[in-house]
Amino acid sequence: MWVAVEMNLRKKVLQGGAYLAVRQGLGLIIGLGGALLLTRIIGPENYGLYSAALGIVGYMGNLTGLGINVYIVRREAEPNISVYHQAFTLMLITGVSGMLLGVAAIPLLQVWLQNPAFIPPLLVMLLALPLTAMAGPAMARLERDLNYRSVAIVELAGQFIYYGIALSLACLGKGVWAPVMAFLTGQFFLLTGACILSRLIPRPYWSTALVKEMVGYGAGYSASIWVWQLRTLVNPVIVGRYAGPEGVGYVALAIRLVEALSFIKGATWRLSIAAFGKIQGDYTRLKRALEEAMVLQVLALGPLLAGFACIVPWVLPVLFGERWNTVLFIYPFIAVSYLLNAVFSMHSSVLYVLQRNREVTWFHIAHILLFAGGAFLFLPRFGLIGYGAAESLALLSYLVIHCQIRRLFHVSYMRAFPWLISFPPLFFTSIFTLPAGILLGIAFGVVLVIPKFRKEVLEYTRVIKLRN
């Protein structure tokens, strides 16, 4: 009997993984294609106004979620229907509260941003907060049941609806309101579709004990994540003040491109939690696994980010238009930031597995202070390059998490270091001339000629093939 249950669970996990992989691939294609057309039609200023509102609403949505999804998915006992009704009720309250808090903050934002054009899109998009919050419990039920087929269906359908509406309105000349109205419609569809597929109809319910249990678990788990997600406010709040809507649009598109190329980072981070968890009692094995994971992260992301940097000077003007060329000067700084983050996110995984959440939170605080402080200092003096300088300054925060890991065991960077210094120079080919890019490419080729590094690449390629 137990064997049959285990086999059934394994089958569900494998099927779910396949659905998630397909959803990730199709979502990447739809997202990039849709963003390409949308940004080309509405231009940097309108895209910047939308991105600023989306960044603020997105962060508030994460706050109002209170980690309830995590509570439902990881709850040891099977949740009964009253748990879901309580989650719906709590999410409605927090969603409305977040919306009202956002509206109350509008006067302060208006004074800070010094541009009234930011406010109308933000006001409208704040209306989506209750919808986003209430969709959480229904999506959590689908994930808990490993029903990733339904998760993929509702998310992909929502993406199709969003870009269908956004592109249609953009072609009609609606400017920033094209993505804004598409966002509202998409959130309503996500709530409706998730409720239908999970067979849940929201109803009011209240249990003080259950609320304490939900909030205590979810908020405690999510606290360090909330600090890290303050990064998302730097573009709308600081870039928006000193570089205006167009500056926000340039930075948002550069981030979107890097995130698309770094799609594997999120998956590897989730897998690392599970892998490290199985050997958390053996620090020797944990150390070796961490050092290997760092190399794999660099080899997985580095070639994609470097390869795109070499072609983006020709691709960007053709696909997005000449108006977006400023992105070329921001891309390399963001690419370096994501590559380093992919490497040191493995340190965070180890600390999370060992339940050292406080240490991760201190690292997040240091990172945000350096990043936001750098943006505040550099943007008024250097323009958008100041954003890149702030990303570079924030790299110093990785010394904090390095020191946290050193308290557990001595980690060596000797295997990852050669790759870490080889890829970043290639990222800057996006702003160099063609001869400079060729020279950098040749320099990187020399690294592959060295037997030690070539052998390591071949070894990891063979391991990946065997695991697949």
ROZAKE-467579 format. One record per residue (C-alpha): x, y, z; residue in one letter. Coordinates in Angstrom, 1 decimal. Example, Ala and Ser with C-alpha at 12.3 -4.5 7.8 and 13.67 -1.06 7.14 Angstrom:
2
SITE / c1 / c2 / c3 / residu
SITE / 12.3 / -4.5 / 7.8 / A;
SITE / 13.7 / -1.1 / 7.1 / S;
//
This chain:
468
SITE / c1 / c2 / c3 / residu
SITE / 0.0 / 0.0 / 0.0 / M;
SITE / 2.7 / 2.5 / 1.0 / W;
SITE / 4.7 / 1.6 / -2.1 / V;
SITE / 1.6 / 2.4 / -4.3 / A;
SITE / 1.2 / 5.7 / -2.5 / V;
SITE / 4.9 / 6.6 / -3.0 / E;
SITE / 4.8 / 5.6 / -6.7 / M;
SITE / 1.6 / 7.8 / -7.1 / N;
SITE / 3.3 / 10.7 / -5.4 / L;
SITE / 6.4 / 10.3 / -7.6 / R;
SITE / 4.2 / 10.2 / -10.7 / K;
SITE / 2.4 / 13.4 / -9.7 / K;
SITE / 5.7 / 15.2 / -9.0 / V;
SITE / 7.2 / 14.2 / -12.4 / L;
SITE / 4.0 / 15.2 / -14.2 / Q;
SITE / 3.9 / 18.5 / -12.3 / G;
SITE / 7.5 / 19.2 / -13.1 / G;
SITE / 6.8 / 18.6 / -16.8 / A;
SITE / 3.8 / 20.9 / -16.8 / Y;
SITE / 5.9 / 23.6 / -15.0 / L;
SITE / 8.7 / 23.2 / -17.5 / A;
SITE / 6.3 / 23.6 / -20.4 / V;
SITE / 4.6 / 26.6 / -18.7 / R;
SITE / 8.0 / 28.2 / -18.1 / Q;
SITE / 9.1 / 27.8 / -21.7 / G;
SITE / 5.8 / 29.0 / -23.2 / L;
SITE / 5.5 / 31.8 / -20.7 / G;
SITE / 9.0 / 33.0 / -21.6 / L;
SITE / 8.2 / 33.0 / -25.3 / I;
SITE / 4.8 / 34.7 / -24.8 / I;
SITE / 6.2 / 37.2 / -22.3 / G;
SITE / 9.2 / 38.2 / -24.5 / L;
SITE / 7.1 / 38.4 / -27.7 / G;
SITE / 4.4 / 40.4 / -26.0 / G;
SITE / 6.8 / 42.8 / -24.2 / A;
SITE / 8.6 / 43.3 / -27.5 / L;
SITE / 5.5 / 44.4 / -29.3 / L;
SITE / 4.0 / 46.4 / -26.4 / L;
SITE / 7.1 / 48.4 / -25.6 / T;
SITE / 7.7 / 49.1 / -29.3 / R;
SITE / 4.1 / 50.5 / -29.6 / I;
SITE / 3.7 / 52.5 / -26.4 / I;
SITE / 7.3 / 53.7 / -26.0 / G;
SITE / 9.7 / 54.2 / -23.1 / P;
SITE / 7.7 / 56.9 / -21.2 / E;
SITE / 4.3 / 55.0 / -21.2 / N;
SITE / 6.1 / 51.7 / -20.4 / Y;
SITE / 7.9 / 53.5 / -17.5 / G;
SITE / 4.7 / 54.9 / -16.1 / L;
SITE / 3.2 / 51.4 / -16.1 / Y;
SITE / 6.3 / 49.7 / -14.7 / S;
SITE / 6.5 / 52.2 / -11.9 / A;
SITE / 2.9 / 51.4 / -10.8 / A;
SITE / 3.5 / 47.7 / -11.3 / L;
SITE / 6.6 / 47.8 / -9.1 / G;
SITE / 4.8 / 49.5 / -6.2 / I;
SITE / 1.6 / 47.4 / -6.5 / V;
SITE / 3.6 / 44.2 / -6.9 / G;
SITE / 5.6 / 44.9 / -3.7 / Y;
SITE / 2.4 / 45.7 / -1.7 / M;
SITE / 0.8 / 42.6 / -3.1 / G;
SITE / 3.7 / 40.5 / -1.6 / N;
SITE / 3.2 / 42.3 / 1.7 / L;
SITE / -0.5 / 41.8 / 1.9 / T;
SITE / -0.1 / 38.1 / 1.0 / G;
SITE / 1.4 / 37.5 / 4.5 / L;
SITE / 2.9 / 34.2 / 3.3 / G;
SITE / -0.5 / 32.5 / 3.5 / I;
SITE / 0.2 / 30.6 / 0.3 / N;
SITE / 3.3 / 29.1 / 1.9 / V;
SITE / 1.3 / 28.2 / 5.0 / Y;
SITE / -1.3 / 26.3 / 3.0 / I;
SITE / 1.1 / 24.5 / 0.7 / V;
SITE / 3.4 / 23.4 / 3.6 / R;
SITE / 0.7 / 22.7 / 6.2 / R;
SITE / 1.3 / 19.2 / 7.6 / E;
SITE / -2.3 / 18.4 / 8.1 / A;
SITE / -4.6 / 18.4 / 5.1 / E;
SITE / -6.5 / 21.8 / 5.1 / P;
SITE / -10.3 / 21.4 / 5.4 / N;
SITE / -12.7 / 23.8 / 3.6 / I;
SITE / -12.8 / 26.2 / 6.6 / S;
SITE / -9.0 / 26.8 / 6.3 / V;
SITE / -9.5 / 28.0 / 2.7 / Y;
SITE / -12.5 / 30.1 / 3.6 / H;
SITE / -10.5 / 31.7 / 6.4 / Q;
SITE / -7.6 / 32.3 / 4.0 / A;
SITE / -10.0 / 34.0 / 1.5 / F;
SITE / -11.5 / 36.2 / 4.2 / T;
SITE / -8.1 / 37.2 / 5.5 / L;
SITE / -6.8 / 37.9 / 2.1 / M;
SITE / -9.8 / 40.1 / 1.3 / L;
SITE / -9.1 / 42.1 / 4.4 / I;
SITE / -5.4 / 42.5 / 3.8 / T;
SITE / -5.9 / 43.2 / 0.1 / G;
SITE / -8.4 / 46.0 / 0.8 / V;
SITE / -6.1 / 47.3 / 3.6 / S;
SITE / -3.2 / 47.4 / 1.2 / G;
SITE / -5.3 / 49.2 / -1.4 / M;
SITE / -6.4 / 51.9 / 1.1 / L;
SITE / -2.8 / 52.2 / 2.4 / L;
SITE / -1.6 / 52.7 / -1.2 / G;
SITE / -4.2 / 55.4 / -1.8 / V;
SITE / -3.3 / 57.1 / 1.5 / A;
SITE / 0.4 / 57.2 / 0.4 / A;
SITE / -0.4 / 58.9 / -3.0 / I;
SITE / 0.1 / 62.4 / -1.7 / P;
SITE / 3.6 / 61.5 / -0.4 / L;
SITE / 4.5 / 59.8 / -3.7 / L;
SITE / 3.3 / 62.7 / -5.7 / Q;
SITE / 5.6 / 65.1 / -3.7 / V;
SITE / 8.5 / 62.7 / -4.0 / W;
SITE / 8.2 / 61.7 / -7.7 / L;
SITE / 7.6 / 65.3 / -8.8 / Q;
SITE / 5.6 / 64.1 / -11.8 / N;
SITE / 1.8 / 63.9 / -11.6 / P;
SITE / 1.8 / 61.4 / -14.6 / A;
SITE / 2.8 / 58.6 / -12.3 / F;
SITE / -0.3 / 58.8 / -10.1 / I;
SITE / -3.4 / 57.9 / -12.3 / P;
SITE / -2.0 / 54.5 / -13.4 / P;
SITE / -1.0 / 53.7 / -9.8 / L;
SITE / -4.5 / 54.6 / -8.5 / L;
SITE / -6.2 / 52.3 / -11.0 / V;
SITE / -3.8 / 49.4 / -10.5 / M;
SITE / -4.2 / 49.5 / -6.7 / L;
SITE / -7.8 / 48.3 / -7.3 / L;
SITE / -6.3 / 44.9 / -8.3 / A;
SITE / -4.7 / 44.2 / -4.8 / L;
SITE / -7.8 / 42.5 / -3.3 / P;
SITE / -8.1 / 40.3 / -6.5 / L;
SITE / -4.5 / 39.4 / -6.4 / T;
SITE / -4.6 / 38.5 / -2.7 / A;
SITE / -7.8 / 36.4 / -2.9 / M;
SITE / -6.4 / 34.4 / -5.8 / A;
SITE / -3.6 / 33.1 / -3.5 / G;
SITE / -5.5 / 30.5 / -1.5 / P;
SITE / -7.0 / 28.9 / -4.7 / A;
SITE / -3.6 / 28.7 / -6.4 / M;
SITE / -2.2 / 27.3 / -3.2 / A;
SITE / -4.7 / 24.5 / -3.2 / R;
SITE / -3.8 / 23.6 / -6.8 / L;
SITE / -0.1 / 23.5 / -5.8 / E;
SITE / -0.7 / 21.5 / -2.7 / R;
SITE / -2.6 / 18.9 / -4.7 / D;
SITE / 0.4 / 18.9 / -7.2 / L;
SITE / -2.2 / 20.0 / -9.8 / N;
SITE / 0.4 / 21.9 / -11.9 / Y;
SITE / -1.5 / 21.2 / -15.1 / R;
SITE / -4.3 / 23.5 / -13.8 / S;
SITE / -1.7 / 26.0 / -12.5 / V;
SITE / -0.1 / 26.1 / -16.0 / A;
SITE / -3.4 / 26.5 / -17.7 / I;
SITE / -4.6 / 29.4 / -15.6 / V;
SITE / -1.3 / 31.2 / -15.7 / E;
SITE / -0.8 / 30.8 / -19.5 / L;
SITE / -4.4 / 31.8 / -20.2 / A;
SITE / -3.9 / 34.8 / -18.0 / G;
SITE / -0.8 / 35.8 / -19.9 / Q;
SITE / -2.6 / 35.4 / -23.3 / F;
SITE / -5.5 / 37.6 / -22.0 / I;
SITE / -3.1 / 40.2 / -20.7 / Y;
SITE / -1.2 / 40.6 / -23.9 / Y;
SITE / -4.2 / 40.3 / -26.1 / G;
SITE / -5.9 / 43.2 / -24.3 / I;
SITE / -2.7 / 45.3 / -23.9 / A;
SITE / -1.7 / 45.0 / -27.5 / L;
SITE / -5.2 / 45.7 / -28.8 / S;
SITE / -5.5 / 48.8 / -26.7 / L;
SITE / -2.0 / 49.9 / -27.5 / A;
SITE / -2.7 / 49.7 / -31.3 / C;
SITE / -5.8 / 51.9 / -30.6 / L;
SITE / -3.4 / 54.6 / -29.1 / G;
SITE / -4.4 / 54.2 / -25.5 / K;
SITE / -0.8 / 54.5 / -24.3 / G;
SITE / -0.1 / 53.6 / -20.7 / V;
SITE / -3.8 / 52.6 / -20.2 / W;
SITE / -3.3 / 49.6 / -22.5 / A;
SITE / -1.1 / 47.6 / -20.0 / P;
SITE / -3.0 / 49.0 / -17.0 / V;
SITE / -6.4 / 47.8 / -18.1 / M;
SITE / -4.9 / 44.5 / -19.2 / A;
SITE / -3.4 / 44.1 / -15.8 / F;
SITE / -6.7 / 44.6 / -14.0 / L;
SITE / -8.5 / 42.2 / -16.4 / T;
SITE / -5.7 / 39.6 / -16.0 / G;
SITE / -5.9 / 39.7 / -12.2 / Q;
SITE / -9.7 / 39.2 / -12.3 / F;
SITE / -9.3 / 36.2 / -14.6 / F;
SITE / -6.6 / 34.7 / -12.4 / L;
SITE / -8.9 / 34.8 / -9.4 / L;
SITE / -11.9 / 33.4 / -11.3 / T;
SITE / -9.9 / 30.7 / -13.1 / G;
SITE / -8.1 / 29.6 / -10.0 / A;
SITE / -11.4 / 29.3 / -8.0 / C;
SITE / -13.0 / 27.3 / -10.8 / I;
SITE / -10.2 / 24.9 / -11.3 / L;
SITE / -9.6 / 24.4 / -7.5 / S;
SITE / -13.4 / 24.1 / -7.0 / R;
SITE / -13.4 / 26.8 / -4.3 / L;
SITE / -16.0 / 29.4 / -3.8 / I;
SITE / -14.9 / 32.2 / -1.5 / P;
SITE / -17.1 / 32.5 / 1.6 / R;
SITE / -16.7 / 34.6 / 4.8 / P;
SITE / -15.3 / 32.7 / 7.8 / Y;
SITE / -13.4 / 33.7 / 10.9 / W;
SITE / -11.4 / 31.8 / 13.5 / S;
SITE / -9.0 / 33.9 / 15.7 / T;
SITE / -6.9 / 30.8 / 16.5 / A;
SITE / -6.6 / 29.9 / 12.8 / L;
SITE / -5.7 / 33.5 / 11.8 / V;
SITE / -2.9 / 33.5 / 14.5 / K;
SITE / -1.6 / 30.2 / 13.1 / E;
SITE / -1.6 / 31.4 / 9.5 / M;
SITE / -0.1 / 34.8 / 10.1 / V;
SITE / 2.5 / 33.5 / 12.6 / G;
SITE / 3.8 / 30.9 / 10.2 / Y;
SITE / 3.5 / 32.8 / 6.9 / G;
SITE / 4.8 / 36.2 / 8.1 / A;
SITE / 7.7 / 34.6 / 10.0 / G;
SITE / 8.8 / 32.7 / 6.9 / Y;
SITE / 8.4 / 35.6 / 4.5 / S;
SITE / 10.0 / 38.4 / 6.6 / A;
SITE / 13.5 / 38.1 / 5.0 / S;
SITE / 11.9 / 37.8 / 1.5 / I;
SITE / 10.0 / 41.1 / 2.1 / W;
SITE / 13.2 / 42.9 / 2.9 / V;
SITE / 14.9 / 41.6 / -0.3 / W;
SITE / 11.9 / 42.6 / -2.5 / Q;
SITE / 12.4 / 46.2 / -1.5 / L;
SITE / 14.8 / 46.1 / -4.5 / R;
SITE / 11.7 / 46.3 / -6.7 / T;
SITE / 10.9 / 49.8 / -5.3 / L;
SITE / 14.3 / 51.3 / -6.3 / V;
SITE / 13.3 / 51.7 / -9.9 / N;
SITE / 9.8 / 53.2 / -9.5 / P;
SITE / 10.6 / 55.4 / -6.5 / V;
SITE / 14.3 / 56.5 / -6.9 / I;
SITE / 14.7 / 56.2 / -10.7 / V;
SITE / 11.3 / 57.6 / -11.1 / G;
SITE / 12.2 / 60.8 / -9.2 / R;
SITE / 15.6 / 61.4 / -10.8 / Y;
SITE / 15.2 / 60.0 / -14.3 / A;
SITE / 11.4 / 60.3 / -14.9 / G;
SITE / 9.1 / 57.8 / -16.6 / P;
SITE / 11.4 / 57.2 / -19.5 / E;
SITE / 14.3 / 56.2 / -17.1 / G;
SITE / 11.9 / 53.8 / -15.3 / V;
SITE / 11.0 / 52.3 / -18.7 / G;
SITE / 14.6 / 51.7 / -19.7 / Y;
SITE / 15.6 / 50.1 / -16.4 / V;
SITE / 12.4 / 48.0 / -16.4 / A;
SITE / 13.1 / 46.6 / -19.9 / L;
SITE / 16.7 / 45.9 / -19.1 / A;
SITE / 15.6 / 44.0 / -15.9 / I;
SITE / 13.0 / 42.1 / -18.0 / R;
SITE / 15.6 / 41.0 / -20.5 / L;
SITE / 18.0 / 39.8 / -17.8 / V;
SITE / 15.3 / 38.0 / -15.9 / E;
SITE / 14.2 / 36.2 / -19.1 / A;
SITE / 17.7 / 35.0 / -19.7 / L;
SITE / 18.1 / 34.0 / -16.1 / S;
SITE / 14.9 / 31.9 / -16.0 / F;
SITE / 16.9 / 28.9 / -14.7 / I;
SITE / 18.0 / 30.8 / -11.6 / K;
SITE / 14.6 / 30.5 / -9.8 / G;
SITE / 14.3 / 26.8 / -10.6 / A;
SITE / 17.8 / 25.9 / -9.4 / T;
SITE / 17.2 / 27.9 / -6.2 / W;
SITE / 14.1 / 25.9 / -5.4 / R;
SITE / 15.9 / 22.6 / -6.2 / L;
SITE / 18.8 / 23.6 / -4.0 / S;
SITE / 16.6 / 24.0 / -1.0 / I;
SITE / 15.4 / 20.4 / -1.4 / A;
SITE / 18.9 / 19.0 / -2.2 / A;
SITE / 20.7 / 20.8 / 0.7 / F;
SITE / 17.9 / 19.7 / 3.0 / G;
SITE / 18.8 / 16.1 / 2.5 / K;
SITE / 22.4 / 16.6 / 3.6 / I;
SITE / 21.9 / 19.4 / 6.2 / Q;
SITE / 23.3 / 17.3 / 9.0 / G;
SITE / 26.7 / 16.7 / 7.2 / D;
SITE / 28.6 / 19.9 / 6.9 / Y;
SITE / 31.4 / 18.3 / 4.9 / T;
SITE / 29.0 / 17.2 / 2.2 / R;
SITE / 27.1 / 20.5 / 2.4 / L;
SITE / 30.3 / 22.4 / 1.8 / K;
SITE / 31.1 / 20.3 / -1.3 / R;
SITE / 27.5 / 20.7 / -2.6 / A;
SITE / 27.6 / 24.5 / -2.1 / L;
SITE / 30.9 / 24.8 / -4.0 / E;
SITE / 29.6 / 22.7 / -6.9 / E;
SITE / 26.3 / 24.6 / -7.0 / A;
SITE / 28.1 / 27.9 / -7.3 / M;
SITE / 30.0 / 26.6 / -10.4 / V;
SITE / 26.8 / 25.2 / -12.0 / L;
SITE / 25.0 / 28.6 / -11.5 / Q;
SITE / 27.8 / 30.5 / -13.2 / V;
SITE / 28.0 / 28.0 / -16.1 / L;
SITE / 24.2 / 28.0 / -16.5 / A;
SITE / 23.7 / 31.8 / -16.6 / L;
SITE / 27.0 / 33.2 / -17.8 / G;
SITE / 26.9 / 31.9 / -21.4 / P;
SITE / 23.3 / 33.1 / -21.9 / L;
SITE / 23.9 / 36.6 / -20.5 / L;
SITE / 27.2 / 37.0 / -22.4 / A;
SITE / 25.8 / 35.7 / -25.6 / G;
SITE / 22.9 / 38.1 / -25.5 / F;
SITE / 25.3 / 41.0 / -24.7 / A;
SITE / 27.2 / 40.2 / -27.9 / C;
SITE / 24.1 / 40.4 / -30.2 / I;
SITE / 22.0 / 43.0 / -28.3 / V;
SITE / 23.5 / 46.1 / -30.0 / P;
SITE / 22.1 / 44.8 / -33.3 / W;
SITE / 19.0 / 43.1 / -32.0 / V;
SITE / 17.6 / 45.8 / -29.7 / L;
SITE / 17.2 / 48.6 / -32.3 / P;
SITE / 15.6 / 46.2 / -34.8 / V;
SITE / 13.1 / 44.6 / -32.4 / L;
SITE / 12.3 / 47.4 / -30.0 / F;
SITE / 13.3 / 50.5 / -32.0 / G;
SITE / 16.0 / 53.1 / -31.7 / E;
SITE / 14.2 / 54.8 / -28.8 / R;
SITE / 15.3 / 51.9 / -26.5 / W;
SITE / 19.0 / 52.1 / -27.2 / N;
SITE / 19.7 / 53.5 / -23.7 / T;
SITE / 19.0 / 49.9 / -22.4 / V;
SITE / 22.4 / 48.9 / -23.8 / L;
SITE / 24.2 / 51.0 / -21.2 / F;
SITE / 22.2 / 49.5 / -18.3 / I;
SITE / 22.1 / 45.9 / -19.3 / Y;
SITE / 25.7 / 44.9 / -18.3 / P;
SITE / 25.4 / 46.2 / -14.8 / F;
SITE / 22.2 / 44.3 / -14.2 / I;
SITE / 23.6 / 41.2 / -15.8 / A;
SITE / 26.6 / 41.2 / -13.4 / V;
SITE / 24.3 / 41.7 / -10.5 / S;
SITE / 22.1 / 38.7 / -11.4 / Y;
SITE / 25.1 / 36.5 / -12.1 / L;
SITE / 26.6 / 37.2 / -8.6 / L;
SITE / 23.2 / 36.8 / -7.0 / N;
SITE / 22.8 / 33.4 / -8.7 / A;
SITE / 26.1 / 32.3 / -7.1 / V;
SITE / 25.4 / 33.7 / -3.6 / F;
SITE / 21.8 / 32.6 / -3.6 / S;
SITE / 23.2 / 29.1 / -2.9 / M;
SITE / 24.5 / 30.6 / 0.4 / H;
SITE / 21.0 / 31.8 / 1.2 / S;
SITE / 19.7 / 28.3 / 0.4 / S;
SITE / 22.1 / 26.7 / 2.9 / V;
SITE / 21.1 / 29.2 / 5.6 / L;
SITE / 17.4 / 28.8 / 5.0 / Y;
SITE / 17.7 / 25.0 / 5.2 / V;
SITE / 19.6 / 25.3 / 8.5 / L;
SITE / 16.8 / 27.6 / 9.7 / Q;
SITE / 19.1 / 30.6 / 10.0 / R;
SITE / 16.6 / 33.1 / 8.6 / N;
SITE / 18.0 / 36.0 / 10.7 / R;
SITE / 21.4 / 35.7 / 9.0 / E;
SITE / 19.8 / 35.9 / 5.5 / V;
SITE / 17.7 / 38.9 / 6.7 / T;
SITE / 20.8 / 40.8 / 7.8 / W;
SITE / 22.4 / 40.2 / 4.3 / F;
SITE / 19.2 / 41.4 / 2.7 / H;
SITE / 19.2 / 44.6 / 4.8 / I;
SITE / 22.8 / 45.3 / 3.9 / A;
SITE / 22.1 / 44.8 / 0.2 / H;
SITE / 19.1 / 47.1 / 0.2 / I;
SITE / 20.9 / 49.8 / 2.1 / L;
SITE / 23.8 / 49.8 / -0.4 / L;
SITE / 21.6 / 49.5 / -3.4 / F;
SITE / 19.0 / 52.1 / -2.5 / A;
SITE / 21.6 / 54.4 / -1.0 / G;
SITE / 23.8 / 54.1 / -4.1 / G;
SITE / 20.9 / 54.9 / -6.4 / A;
SITE / 20.0 / 57.9 / -4.2 / F;
SITE / 23.5 / 59.2 / -4.4 / L;
SITE / 24.5 / 58.3 / -8.0 / F;
SITE / 21.4 / 58.9 / -10.1 / L;
SITE / 21.2 / 62.7 / -9.6 / P;
SITE / 24.9 / 62.9 / -10.5 / R;
SITE / 25.4 / 60.4 / -13.3 / F;
SITE / 21.9 / 59.8 / -14.7 / G;
SITE / 20.9 / 56.2 / -15.5 / L;
SITE / 24.5 / 55.0 / -15.4 / I;
SITE / 24.1 / 55.8 / -11.7 / G;
SITE / 21.6 / 53.0 / -11.4 / Y;
SITE / 24.3 / 50.7 / -12.8 / G;
SITE / 26.8 / 52.1 / -10.3 / A;
SITE / 24.3 / 51.4 / -7.5 / A;
SITE / 24.0 / 47.8 / -8.6 / E;
SITE / 27.8 / 47.5 / -8.5 / S;
SITE / 28.0 / 49.0 / -5.0 / L;
SITE / 25.4 / 46.5 / -3.8 / A;
SITE / 27.7 / 43.7 / -4.7 / L;
SITE / 29.7 / 44.5 / -1.5 / L;
SITE / 26.8 / 43.1 / 0.5 / S;
SITE / 27.8 / 39.6 / -0.5 / Y;
SITE / 30.6 / 39.9 / 1.9 / L;
SITE / 28.0 / 39.8 / 4.6 / V;
SITE / 26.5 / 36.5 / 3.6 / I;
SITE / 30.0 / 35.1 / 3.0 / H;
SITE / 30.9 / 35.8 / 6.6 / C;
SITE / 27.6 / 34.2 / 7.7 / Q;
SITE / 28.6 / 31.0 / 5.9 / I;
SITE / 32.1 / 31.1 / 7.2 / R;
SITE / 30.7 / 30.7 / 10.7 / R;
SITE / 29.5 / 27.3 / 9.7 / L;
SITE / 32.4 / 26.1 / 7.4 / F;
SITE / 35.1 / 27.4 / 5.2 / H;
SITE / 33.8 / 27.7 / 1.6 / V;
SITE / 36.3 / 27.8 / -1.3 / S;
SITE / 35.6 / 29.9 / -4.4 / Y;
SITE / 38.6 / 28.6 / -6.4 / M;
SITE / 36.4 / 26.6 / -8.8 / R;
SITE / 33.9 / 29.3 / -9.4 / A;
SITE / 36.3 / 32.3 / -9.4 / F;
SITE / 37.8 / 31.8 / -12.9 / P;
SITE / 34.3 / 31.7 / -14.5 / W;
SITE / 33.2 / 34.7 / -12.4 / L;
SITE / 35.9 / 36.9 / -13.8 / I;
SITE / 35.6 / 35.5 / -17.3 / S;
SITE / 31.9 / 36.2 / -18.0 / F;
SITE / 31.3 / 39.8 / -16.7 / P;
SITE / 33.7 / 41.5 / -19.2 / P;
SITE / 31.6 / 40.0 / -22.0 / L;
SITE / 28.5 / 41.6 / -20.6 / F;
SITE / 29.9 / 45.0 / -21.5 / F;
SITE / 30.2 / 44.2 / -25.2 / T;
SITE / 26.7 / 45.7 / -25.3 / S;
SITE / 28.3 / 49.1 / -25.1 / I;
SITE / 31.6 / 48.5 / -26.8 / F;
SITE / 32.4 / 48.7 / -30.4 / T;
SITE / 32.5 / 45.5 / -32.6 / L;
SITE / 36.4 / 45.2 / -32.4 / P;
SITE / 36.3 / 45.4 / -28.6 / A;
SITE / 33.6 / 42.8 / -28.5 / G;
SITE / 35.6 / 40.4 / -30.7 / I;
SITE / 38.7 / 40.9 / -28.5 / L;
SITE / 36.7 / 40.1 / -25.4 / L;
SITE / 35.3 / 37.0 / -27.1 / G;
SITE / 38.8 / 35.8 / -28.0 / I;
SITE / 39.9 / 36.4 / -24.4 / A;
SITE / 37.1 / 34.2 / -23.1 / F;
SITE / 37.9 / 31.6 / -25.7 / G;
SITE / 41.5 / 31.4 / -24.3 / V;
SITE / 40.0 / 30.4 / -21.0 / V;
SITE / 38.3 / 27.4 / -22.6 / L;
SITE / 41.6 / 26.4 / -24.2 / V;
SITE / 43.1 / 25.9 / -20.7 / I;
SITE / 42.7 / 22.1 / -20.1 / P;
SITE / 41.6 / 22.5 / -16.5 / K;
SITE / 38.6 / 24.7 / -17.3 / F;
SITE / 37.7 / 22.9 / -20.5 / R;
SITE / 37.7 / 19.6 / -18.5 / K;
SITE / 35.4 / 21.1 / -15.9 / E;
SITE / 32.9 / 22.3 / -18.5 / V;
SITE / 32.9 / 18.8 / -20.1 / L;
SITE / 32.5 / 17.2 / -16.7 / E;
SITE / 29.4 / 19.2 / -15.8 / Y;
SITE / 27.9 / 18.7 / -19.3 / T;
SITE / 28.3 / 15.0 / -18.8 / R;
SITE / 26.7 / 15.1 / -15.3 / V;
SITE / 23.7 / 17.1 / -16.6 / I;
SITE / 23.2 / 14.6 / -19.4 / K;
SITE / 23.3 / 11.7 / -17.0 / L;
SITE / 20.8 / 13.3 / -14.6 / R;
SITE / 18.4 / 14.0 / -17.5 / N;
//
